[in-house]
Structures are given as C-alpha cells and as structure tokens.
Amino acid sequence: MDVVNQLVAQGQFTILKQPLGFIKALQWIFAIFAFSTCGSYSGMFKMSVECKNRSESNLAIDVEFEYPFRLHQVYFDAPTCKGERPERLFLVGDYSSSAEFFVTIGVFSFLYSMAALSVYCFMLEKYRENQKGPQIDFVVTAVFTFFWLVSSCAWAKGLSDVKTATDPDKVIPLITACDELENRCKEMHEPKVSGLNTSVAFGFINLILWAGNLWFVIKETGWLAAFGVTYAPSSQEKQPAPDSFAQGGDYAPQDPYAGSQGGYQPDYGQQGYTEGGEYSQGYEQQPTSYSNQN
C-alpha cells in the first residue's frame, strides 16, 4: 500500500481533465467495449424439420456458433425423412480474419492507451522534455487511427456476411429433406446479433476518438510552429530610452550654446530668493571677455 500511495502522490492526475488525457482515457474504455463485445460473442439459432413420418422428425435443431466465426466448421445433424440416419451439414463461410483483426486492434489499443495514460500521469515532464515523446505518440496514434478505420469497415462487412450465413431461411435449403413438399421445415429461433452490432458501433467510435486525438497530440510535438504564424510573446521587454530622454521620462533639451568655446553660457538652476530677500533668476550671467587687438 505504501508503494501505491507513493505513486498516487507523485502522479499528475490533472492531465485527465485536459483533452489530451481525457480522450486517451475514453480510448482505453471504448477499446475494452469493442474487443469484448466481439470476442466474447456466442449465438444460436433453431430450426425444425417435420417429416411425413412423424417418428423421423426433429423439431429442435440447435445450431451454435461463436467467435471467431469459422462457420465452415460449425455443423448440425438433420433428418433425411427417408428412414436413414441423420445427415451432417456444415454452415458456409469463414469470417475469422476480419473478426480476429478487429479484436486484435482493440486489444493493442487498450494496451497502448493504458501505457500512454501511465506516461501522462507519472512522467509528463519527461514526455514533454525534448518533443520526441509527443512525436512518437502522434505517429502511433495516426497508425491506430488507420487500423481502426480498416478493421471497423472489414468487421462491418464480415458481420453482414455472418448474419447471412446464420440466417435460418438461408440454412434450411441446405437440408435435403426440406426439398420434399410433404416435409415441413421452418425457423424456430433467430440468432441475436445485437452484441455484434454494438461492437461495430464501438469500432467507429474508437475511430472518431483516435482521429480527434491527433489534433491534441500534434499540438505537443511543436510541428505546428513550422506551418503557423509565429506570434511575439505577450510580455515584451521595454526598449531602452534614448539618450535624449531622462530616466524620469522628462525631455531634457540640449543647450546649443554649451561647448568648449567662449561666449555666453547660462547656468540654469532653480529660481528662488536668497537669504537677503533678493530675487534670484536662477542663473548667473558671466561677462564675455574680449581681448583688445592692436
């Protein structure tokens, strides 16, 4: 418990409130829903064959099938209505490739999402340290987005074929006794495929989540700076004031008469009164010295 408490204390779980972590958590959850609803499915349909000779009839022919939907290996026994032993018939089709591919993508998405969430929560600083982490995350996310598109479309087509192959109305023509008019064959129970329909829906939801997460991951990579406009930071350093301005912000005019040459050089000072009560103009006029030239 001490180790768990220490990990929880060091974790940065606020990332789960941000789109980057929140969408990753949704990916983790919906990946479980996707592969579990498909990989754990098992269905059954029932038919009846009523022969002219009632003793040979079979009014409850149960046909069970399950993931990975290798239907060509699913068989059932049906009466021939000819006094012979029942015939063994097999369903048609092998749809394991699309189903297994879909489940595999779901499992690997679940594992990657869990690993990414662990990095976000416990190693977020290292993840953003040199942008290699976000770049790898973006590439993997893009790959999974493509795989979810392919697997969801493939499984949607495979599910349509599974429904057709397990439709009792399509299976009854395979029974030889049903070709005779005096024998009556009918459907007793259809397979329930609502769970499989849900798995296809979860597959496309995962596609939307992974595609949407690309935007939030690419923002972490820094690649957008190469295509976008670079804006100046909001807090800019102030430019230094020119020499002609004083530090207090007041303009200090230069004296055009000041220099090394002789002449009139007023001394600007503060105006006021002297101790004797005489008014002072604030500057002293210095006489200009002239030299007599002979």
Sine and cosine of phi, psi and omega as CSV:
sin_phi,cos_phi,sin_psi,cos_psi,sin_omega,cos_omega
0.00,0.00,-0.54,0.84,0.01,-1.00
-0.90,0.43,-0.63,0.78,0.02,-1.00
-0.91,0.41,-0.67,0.74,0.01,-1.00
-0.90,0.43,-0.69,0.72,0.01,-1.00
-0.90,0.43,-0.58,0.81,0.02,-1.00
-0.92,0.39,-0.66,0.75,0.03,-1.00
-0.91,0.42,-0.65,0.76,0.02,-1.00
-0.91,0.42,-0.60,0.80,0.00,-1.00
-0.93,0.37,-0.55,0.83,-0.01,-1.00
-0.99,0.11,-0.22,0.97,-0.07,-1.00
-0.96,0.28,0.49,-0.87,0.05,-1.00
-0.94,-0.34,0.98,0.19,-0.12,-0.99
-0.99,0.16,-0.04,1.00,0.08,-1.00
-0.93,0.38,-0.31,0.95,0.04,-1.00
-0.90,0.44,-0.41,0.91,0.01,-1.00
-0.94,0.33,-0.29,0.96,0.06,-1.00
-1.00,0.06,-0.19,0.98,0.03,-1.00
-1.00,-0.08,0.41,-0.91,-0.05,-1.00
-0.84,0.54,-0.58,0.81,-0.03,-1.00
-0.87,0.49,-0.73,0.69,-0.01,-1.00
-0.99,0.12,-0.57,0.82,-0.04,-1.00
-0.91,0.41,-0.70,0.71,0.01,-1.00
-0.92,0.40,-0.59,0.81,0.04,-1.00
-0.90,0.45,-0.61,0.79,0.06,-1.00
-0.91,0.41,-0.63,0.78,0.06,-1.00
-0.90,0.43,-0.62,0.78,0.05,-1.00
-0.88,0.48,-0.65,0.76,0.01,-1.00
-0.89,0.46,-0.68,0.73,-0.04,-1.00
-0.94,0.34,-0.75,0.66,-0.07,-1.00
-0.95,0.30,-0.39,0.92,0.12,-0.99
-0.91,0.41,-0.63,0.78,0.06,-1.00
-0.89,0.47,-0.71,0.70,0.00,-1.00
-0.88,0.48,-0.63,0.77,-0.08,-1.00
-0.91,0.41,-0.81,0.59,-0.09,-1.00
-0.98,0.22,-0.41,0.91,0.00,-1.00
-0.97,0.25,-0.64,0.77,0.00,-1.00
-0.93,0.38,-0.47,0.88,0.03,-1.00
-1.00,0.02,-0.73,0.69,-0.11,-0.99
-0.95,0.31,-0.36,0.93,-0.03,-1.00
-0.98,-0.21,0.20,0.98,-0.09,-1.00
-0.98,0.20,0.62,-0.78,0.19,-0.98
-0.55,-0.83,0.72,-0.69,-0.05,-1.00
-0.76,-0.65,0.14,-0.99,-0.04,-1.00
-0.39,-0.92,0.62,-0.79,0.16,-0.99
-0.75,-0.66,0.35,-0.94,-0.13,-0.99
-0.74,-0.67,0.64,-0.77,0.04,-1.00
-0.75,-0.67,0.21,-0.98,0.06,-1.00
-0.68,-0.73,0.63,-0.78,0.07,-1.00
-0.83,-0.56,0.91,-0.41,0.00,-1.00
-0.96,-0.29,0.94,-0.35,-0.05,-1.00
-0.99,0.11,0.25,-0.97,0.08,-1.00
-0.89,0.46,-0.64,0.77,0.12,-0.99
-1.00,0.01,0.97,-0.24,-0.14,-0.99
-0.84,0.54,-0.45,0.89,-0.03,-1.00
-0.92,0.38,-0.37,0.93,0.00,-1.00
-1.00,-0.07,-0.05,1.00,-0.08,-1.00
-0.95,0.30,0.41,-0.91,0.11,-0.99
-0.71,-0.71,0.96,-0.27,-0.10,-0.99
-1.00,-0.05,0.10,1.00,-0.01,-1.00
-0.55,-0.84,0.99,0.15,0.06,-1.00
-0.99,-0.12,0.96,-0.28,-0.01,-1.00
-1.00,-0.05,0.75,-0.66,0.04,-1.00
-0.84,-0.55,0.91,-0.42,-0.02,-1.00
-0.95,-0.30,0.61,-0.79,0.05,-1.00
-0.56,-0.83,0.34,-0.94,-0.07,-1.00
-0.39,-0.92,0.08,-1.00,0.10,-1.00
-0.87,0.49,0.67,-0.74,0.23,0.97
-0.99,-0.11,0.40,0.92,0.15,-0.99
0.91,0.43,0.73,0.68,0.20,-0.98
-1.00,0.05,0.98,0.19,-0.15,-0.99
-0.93,0.36,-0.41,0.91,0.00,-1.00
-0.93,0.37,-0.18,0.98,0.07,-1.00
-0.99,-0.16,-0.06,1.00,0.01,-1.00
-1.00,0.00,0.79,-0.61,-0.05,-1.00
-0.74,-0.67,0.26,-0.97,0.08,-1.00
-0.47,-0.88,0.36,-0.93,0.00,-1.00
-0.97,-0.26,0.76,-0.65,-0.01,-1.00
-0.80,-0.60,0.59,-0.81,0.01,-1.00
-0.94,0.34,0.49,-0.87,0.06,-1.00
-1.00,-0.07,-0.25,0.97,-0.02,-1.00
0.87,0.49,0.46,0.89,0.01,-1.00
-0.80,-0.60,0.31,0.95,-0.01,-1.00
0.97,0.23,0.18,0.98,-0.02,-1.00
-0.98,-0.22,0.12,-0.99,0.04,-1.00
-0.94,0.33,0.46,-0.89,-0.05,-1.00
-0.86,0.51,0.50,-0.87,0.05,-1.00
-1.00,-0.07,0.53,-0.85,0.02,-1.00
-0.98,-0.17,0.81,-0.59,-0.04,-1.00
-0.86,-0.52,0.49,-0.87,-0.01,-1.00
-0.89,-0.46,0.54,-0.84,0.12,-0.99
-0.95,0.31,0.13,-0.99,-0.10,-1.00
-0.91,-0.41,0.73,-0.69,0.15,-0.99
0.93,-0.37,0.51,-0.86,0.09,-1.00
-0.75,-0.67,0.95,-0.32,-0.07,-1.00
-0.89,-0.45,0.47,0.88,-0.04,-1.00
-0.95,0.30,-0.50,0.87,-0.08,-1.00
-0.90,0.44,-0.76,0.64,-0.01,-1.00
-0.93,0.38,-0.61,0.79,0.00,-1.00
-0.93,0.36,-0.71,0.71,0.00,-1.00
-0.92,0.38,-0.59,0.81,0.05,-1.00
-0.90,0.44,-0.67,0.74,0.02,-1.00
-0.89,0.46,-0.72,0.69,-0.01,-1.00
-0.92,0.40,-0.62,0.79,0.01,-1.00
-0.89,0.45,-0.70,0.72,0.04,-1.00
-0.89,0.46,-0.63,0.78,0.03,-1.00
-0.89,0.45,-0.67,0.75,-0.01,-1.00
-0.92,0.39,-0.72,0.69,-0.01,-1.00
-0.92,0.38,-0.55,0.83,0.09,-1.00
-0.90,0.44,-0.65,0.76,0.05,-1.00
-0.87,0.49,-0.71,0.70,-0.02,-1.00
-0.92,0.40,-0.68,0.73,-0.01,-1.00
-0.93,0.37,-0.64,0.77,0.02,-1.00
-0.89,0.45,-0.63,0.77,0.03,-1.00
-0.92,0.40,-0.65,0.76,0.04,-1.00
-0.92,0.40,-0.66,0.75,0.01,-1.00
-0.90,0.43,-0.65,0.76,0.04,-1.00
-0.89,0.45,-0.60,0.80,0.04,-1.00
-0.90,0.43,-0.64,0.77,0.04,-1.00
-0.92,0.39,-0.68,0.73,0.01,-1.00
-0.87,0.50,-0.65,0.76,-0.11,-0.99
-0.99,0.13,-0.55,0.83,-0.14,-0.99
-0.90,-0.44,-0.28,0.96,-0.02,-1.00
-0.68,-0.73,0.66,0.76,-0.07,-1.00
-0.92,0.40,-0.60,0.80,0.00,-1.00
-0.91,0.41,-0.67,0.74,0.05,-1.00
-0.93,0.37,-0.54,0.84,0.03,-1.00
-0.88,0.47,-0.62,0.78,-0.03,-1.00
-0.99,-0.12,0.13,0.99,-0.15,-0.99
-0.92,0.40,-0.81,0.59,-0.07,-1.00
-0.81,-0.58,0.28,0.96,0.08,-1.00
0.92,0.38,0.02,1.00,0.07,-1.00
-0.96,0.30,-0.59,0.81,0.04,-1.00
-0.87,0.49,-0.79,0.62,0.05,-1.00
-0.88,0.48,-0.56,0.83,0.00,-1.00
-0.92,0.39,-0.68,0.74,0.07,-1.00
-0.90,0.43,-0.66,0.75,0.02,-1.00
-0.87,0.49,-0.64,0.77,0.00,-1.00
-0.92,0.39,-0.69,0.72,0.00,-1.00
-0.89,0.45,-0.71,0.70,0.00,-1.00
-0.90,0.43,-0.64,0.76,0.03,-1.00
-0.89,0.45,-0.65,0.76,0.03,-1.00
-0.91,0.42,-0.63,0.78,0.03,-1.00
-0.90,0.43,-0.70,0.71,0.02,-1.00
-0.91,0.41,-0.55,0.83,0.07,-1.00
-0.88,0.48,-0.70,0.71,0.02,-1.00
-0.91,0.43,-0.68,0.74,-0.02,-1.00
-0.92,0.39,-0.58,0.81,0.06,-1.00
-0.92,0.40,-0.59,0.81,0.05,-1.00
-0.90,0.44,-0.75,0.67,-0.04,-1.00
-0.92,0.39,-0.74,0.68,-0.07,-1.00
-0.92,0.38,-0.61,0.79,0.00,-1.00
-0.92,0.38,-0.67,0.74,0.03,-1.00
-0.92,0.40,-0.67,0.74,0.00,-1.00
-0.90,0.43,-0.66,0.75,-0.01,-1.00
-0.95,0.31,-0.53,0.85,0.07,-1.00
-0.89,0.46,-0.67,0.74,0.07,-1.00
-0.93,0.37,-0.66,0.75,0.03,-1.00
-0.90,0.44,-0.62,0.78,0.03,-1.00
-0.90,0.43,-0.63,0.78,0.06,-1.00
-0.87,0.50,-0.64,0.77,0.03,-1.00
-0.94,0.34,-0.59,0.81,0.04,-1.00
-0.90,0.44,-0.66,0.75,0.03,-1.00
-0.88,0.48,-0.65,0.76,0.00,-1.00
-0.93,0.38,-0.67,0.74,-0.06,-1.00
-0.95,0.32,-0.42,0.91,-0.01,-1.00
-0.97,-0.25,0.19,0.98,0.07,-1.00
-0.97,0.26,0.86,-0.52,-0.03,-1.00
-0.82,0.57,-0.55,0.83,0.02,-1.00
-0.91,0.41,-0.42,0.91,0.05,-1.00
-1.00,0.04,-0.38,0.93,-0.03,-1.00
-1.00,0.05,-0.55,0.84,-0.04,-1.00
-0.84,0.55,-0.64,0.77,0.04,-1.00
-0.88,0.48,-0.29,0.96,0.03,-1.00
-0.96,0.29,-0.35,0.94,-0.03,-1.00
-0.99,0.15,0.81,-0.59,-0.05,-1.00
-0.90,0.44,-0.64,0.77,-0.05,-1.00
-0.90,0.44,-0.40,0.91,-0.03,-1.00
-0.97,0.25,-0.15,0.99,0.06,-1.00
-0.98,0.22,-0.33,0.94,0.01,-1.00
-1.00,0.08,0.71,-0.70,-0.07,-1.00
-0.94,0.34,-0.46,0.89,-0.03,-1.00
-0.97,0.24,-0.21,0.98,0.04,-1.00
-0.99,-0.16,0.60,-0.80,-0.03,-1.00
-0.90,-0.43,0.84,-0.54,0.02,-1.00
-0.87,-0.50,0.70,-0.71,-0.01,-1.00
-0.47,-0.88,0.28,-0.96,0.01,-1.00
-1.00,0.07,0.70,-0.72,0.01,-1.00
-0.96,-0.29,-0.55,0.83,-0.07,-1.00
-0.41,-0.91,0.74,-0.67,0.03,-1.00
-1.00,-0.04,0.46,-0.89,0.06,-1.00
-0.95,0.31,0.59,-0.80,0.06,-1.00
-1.00,-0.04,0.90,-0.44,-0.07,-1.00
-0.90,-0.44,0.38,0.93,0.01,-1.00
-0.90,0.44,-0.57,0.82,0.05,-1.00
-0.91,0.42,-0.61,0.79,0.04,-1.00
-0.94,0.35,-0.61,0.79,0.08,-1.00
-0.88,0.47,-0.61,0.79,0.04,-1.00
-0.91,0.41,-0.60,0.80,0.01,-1.00
-0.89,0.45,-0.62,0.78,0.05,-1.00
-0.91,0.42,-0.65,0.76,0.04,-1.00
-0.88,0.47,-0.67,0.74,0.04,-1.00
-0.91,0.42,-0.54,0.84,0.04,-1.00
-0.89,0.46,-0.70,0.71,0.00,-1.00
-0.96,0.27,-0.48,0.88,0.12,-0.99
-0.90,0.43,-0.66,0.75,0.07,-1.00
-0.89,0.46,-0.62,0.79,0.05,-1.00
-0.86,0.51,-0.70,0.72,-0.01,-1.00
-0.91,0.41,-0.66,0.75,-0.01,-1.00
-0.91,0.42,-0.71,0.70,-0.03,-1.00
-0.94,0.35,-0.60,0.80,0.04,-1.00
-0.93,0.38,-0.65,0.76,0.03,-1.00
-0.93,0.38,-0.53,0.85,-0.01,-1.00
-0.95,0.32,-0.28,0.96,0.03,-1.00
-0.85,0.52,-0.62,0.78,-0.04,-1.00
-0.90,0.43,-0.68,0.73,-0.05,-1.00
-0.97,0.26,-0.45,0.89,0.04,-1.00
-0.98,0.22,-0.64,0.76,-0.03,-1.00
-0.92,0.39,-0.42,0.91,0.07,-1.00
-0.92,0.39,-0.40,0.92,0.02,-1.00
-0.99,0.11,-0.29,0.96,-0.09,-1.00
-0.98,0.18,-0.43,0.90,-0.09,-1.00
1.00,0.09,0.05,1.00,-0.01,-1.00
-0.95,0.32,-0.41,0.91,-0.01,-1.00
-0.92,0.40,-0.41,0.91,0.00,-1.00
-0.91,0.42,-0.44,0.90,0.00,-1.00
-0.97,0.25,-0.31,0.95,-0.04,-1.00
-0.92,-0.39,-0.33,0.94,-0.05,-1.00
-0.99,-0.13,0.02,-1.00,0.02,-1.00
-1.00,0.06,0.72,-0.70,0.01,-1.00
-1.00,0.08,0.88,-0.48,-0.01,-1.00
-0.99,-0.11,0.52,-0.85,0.05,-1.00
-0.96,0.29,0.52,-0.85,0.02,-1.00
-0.89,0.46,0.42,-0.91,-0.08,-1.00
-0.94,0.35,-0.59,0.81,0.01,-1.00
-0.97,-0.23,0.98,-0.18,-0.01,-1.00
-0.99,-0.14,0.48,-0.88,0.06,-1.00
-0.96,0.28,0.64,-0.77,0.01,-1.00
-0.95,0.30,0.62,-0.78,0.04,-1.00
-0.95,0.32,0.62,-0.79,0.02,-1.00
-0.91,0.41,0.60,-0.80,-0.03,-1.00
-0.94,0.35,0.57,-0.82,0.05,-1.00
-0.91,0.41,0.28,-0.96,-0.07,-1.00
-0.91,0.42,-0.40,0.92,-0.05,-1.00
-0.97,0.22,-0.13,0.99,0.04,-1.00
-0.96,-0.29,0.61,-0.80,0.03,-1.00
-0.99,0.17,0.25,-0.97,-0.01,-1.00
-0.89,0.46,-0.51,0.86,-0.01,-1.00
-0.98,0.19,-0.08,1.00,0.02,-1.00
1.00,-0.10,-0.03,1.00,0.01,-1.00
-1.00,0.02,0.58,-0.82,-0.01,-1.00
-0.99,0.16,0.80,-0.60,0.00,-1.00
-0.94,-0.35,0.98,-0.21,-0.03,-1.00
-0.93,0.35,0.55,-0.83,0.04,-1.00
-1.00,0.08,0.61,-0.79,0.00,-1.00
-0.99,0.11,0.90,-0.43,-0.02,-1.00
-0.93,0.35,-0.30,0.95,-0.04,-1.00
-1.00,-0.05,-0.16,0.99,-0.02,-1.00
-0.97,0.26,0.66,-0.75,0.02,-1.00
0.16,-0.99,-0.15,-0.99,-0.04,-1.00
-1.00,0.08,-0.19,0.98,-0.03,-1.00
-0.98,0.17,0.39,-0.92,0.05,-1.00
-0.97,0.25,0.26,-0.97,0.00,-1.00
0.67,-0.74,-0.33,-0.94,-0.07,-1.00
-0.99,0.17,0.87,-0.49,-0.01,-1.00
-0.78,-0.62,1.00,-0.03,-0.02,-1.00
-0.95,0.32,0.54,-0.84,0.03,-1.00
-0.95,-0.32,0.96,-0.27,-0.03,-1.00
-0.99,0.16,0.78,-0.62,0.03,-1.00
-0.58,-0.81,-0.21,-0.98,-0.02,-1.00
-1.00,0.06,0.70,-0.71,0.07,-1.00
-0.97,0.24,0.50,-0.86,0.02,-1.00
0.09,-1.00,-0.21,-0.98,-0.01,-1.00
-0.92,-0.39,0.61,-0.79,0.05,-1.00
-0.99,0.17,0.05,-1.00,-0.03,-1.00
-0.92,0.40,-0.46,0.89,-0.01,-1.00
-0.99,0.15,0.00,1.00,0.03,-1.00
1.00,-0.01,0.04,1.00,0.02,-1.00
-0.99,0.11,0.59,-0.80,-0.03,-1.00
-0.99,0.17,0.74,-0.67,0.02,-1.00
-0.94,-0.34,0.70,-0.72,-0.03,-1.00
-0.98,0.21,-0.17,0.99,0.02,-1.00
1.00,-0.07,0.00,1.00,0.08,-1.00
-0.52,-0.85,0.41,-0.91,0.02,-1.00
-0.93,-0.38,0.77,-0.64,-0.01,-1.00
-1.00,-0.01,0.84,-0.54,0.01,-1.00
-0.99,-0.16,0.79,-0.61,-0.01,-1.00
-0.92,0.40,0.53,-0.85,0.05,-1.00
-1.00,0.07,0.76,-0.65,-0.01,-1.00
-1.00,0.00,0.75,-0.67,0.07,-1.00
-0.91,-0.42,0.60,-0.80,0.04,-1.00
-0.97,-0.25,0.74,-0.67,0.03,-1.00
-0.95,0.31,0.79,-0.61,0.03,-1.00
-0.96,-0.27,0.84,-0.54,0.08,-1.00
-0.99,0.12,0.00,0.00,0.00,0.00
